[in-house]
Amino acid sequence: MTREQKHLSGSPSSKRCCSSHSLQLISYIYKLVKECVAMLDHLFPSNNLSISAECDGQNGVLKPAQSGGRVPKLEEIKYMQSLYMKSTVAALRSLKQIRSKSSTVKTD
């Protein structure tokens, strides 16, 4: 490391830059987590029938899924749920790790 690099690494402007980058990264990961949670809520609602479910209009029977009229099998649903849950958990762990290294977060 040269003398100039050592001087720059300790300067307040470089510290602000790194801090700003960390905050942008946290913001981005937080946005991804929110999108994952929203997607999970959309794909796997907590109740089986939602108010917004489409009916055929005659006798209240639900229409088939819009993916070509094919209803996904239970195994497929469980796999998709597992996949999205793993992605959400990984994003949350990354967010926690980044926040733990942040100078703005106090740990007791």
BELHU-V594857 format. One record per residue. N is the residue number from 1. OMEGA is omega in whole degrees, -180 to 180 (NA if undefined). BURIAL is 1 if it has 16 or more other C-alpha atoms within 10 Angstrom, else 0. D_LAST is the distance of its C-alpha to the last C-alpha in whole Angstrom. Layout:
BEGIN
{{N | OMEGA | BURIAL | D_LAST} {N | OMEGA | BURIAL | D_LAST}}
END
This chain:
BEGIN
{{1 | -179 | 0 | 36} {2 | -180 | 0 | 38} {3 | 179 | 0 | 38} {4 | 180 | 0 | 37} {5 | 178 | 0 | 35} {6 | 180 | 0 | 33} {7 | -179 | 0 | 33} {8 | -177 | 0 | 32} {9 | -180 | 0 | 29} {10 | -176 | 0 | 27} {11 | 179 | 0 | 29} {12 | -179 | 0 | 27} {13 | 179 | 0 | 29} {14 | 177 | 0 | 28} {15 | 177 | 0 | 24} {16 | -180 | 0 | 25} {17 | -180 | 0 | 27} {18 | 179 | 0 | 24} {19 | 179 | 0 | 21} {20 | 179 | 0 | 24} {21 | 179 | 0 | 25} {22 | -180 | 1 | 21} {23 | 177 | 1 | 21} {24 | 179 | 0 | 24} {25 | 177 | 0 | 23} {26 | 180 | 1 | 20} {27 | -180 | 0 | 23} {28 | -180 | 0 | 26} {29 | 177 | 1 | 24} {30 | 178 | 1 | 22} {31 | 178 | 0 | 26} {32 | 179 | 1 | 27} {33 | 179 | 1 | 25} {34 | 179 | 0 | 26} {35 | 178 | 0 | 30} {36 | 180 | 1 | 29} {37 | 179 | 1 | 28} {38 | 180 | 0 | 31} {39 | 177 | 0 | 33} {40 | 179 | 1 | 32} {41 | -180 | 0 | 33} {42 | -177 | 0 | 36} {43 | -175 | 0 | 37} {44 | -180 | 0 | 36} {45 | -177 | 0 | 36} {46 | 175 | 0 | 35} {47 | -175 | 0 | 38} {48 | -179 | 0 | 41} {49 | 178 | 0 | 43} {50 | 180 | 0 | 42} {51 | -176 | 0 | 44} {52 | -180 | 0 | 44} {53 | -178 | 0 | 46} {54 | 177 | 0 | 50} {55 | -179 | 0 | 53} {56 | 174 | 0 | 56} {57 | -177 | 0 | 57} {58 | -176 | 0 | 60} {59 | 176 | 0 | 58} {60 | 179 | 0 | 55} {61 | 180 | 0 | 54} {62 | 176 | 0 | 51} {63 | 176 | 0 | 53} {64 | 180 | 0 | 52} {65 | -175 | 0 | 49} {66 | 180 | 0 | 50} {67 | 178 | 0 | 49} {68 | 180 | 0 | 53} {69 | -178 | 0 | 53} {70 | 177 | 0 | 52} {71 | -179 | 0 | 49} {72 | 178 | 0 | 47} {73 | -179 | 0 | 47} {74 | -180 | 0 | 44} {75 | 179 | 0 | 43} {76 | -180 | 0 | 43} {77 | 180 | 0 | 40} {78 | 179 | 0 | 38} {79 | 180 | 0 | 38} {80 | 179 | 0 | 37} {81 | 179 | 0 | 35} {82 | -179 | 0 | 33} {83 | -180 | 0 | 33} {84 | 178 | 1 | 32} {85 | 179 | 0 | 29} {86 | 178 | 0 | 28} {87 | -180 | 1 | 28} {88 | 180 | 1 | 26} {89 | 179 | 0 | 23} {90 | 179 | 0 | 24} {91 | 179 | 1 | 23} {92 | 178 | 1 | 20} {93 | 178 | 0 | 19} {94 | 179 | 0 | 20} {95 | 179 | 1 | 18} {96 | -179 | 0 | 15} {97 | 180 | 0 | 16} {98 | -180 | 0 | 17} {99 | -179 | 1 | 14} {100 | 179 | 0 | 11} {101 | -178 | 0 | 14} {102 | 179 | 0 | 14} {103 | -178 | 0 | 13} {104 | -179 | 0 | 13} {105 | 178 | 0 | 10} {106 | 176 | 0 | 6} {107 | -178 | 0 | 4} {108 | NA | 0 | 0}}
END
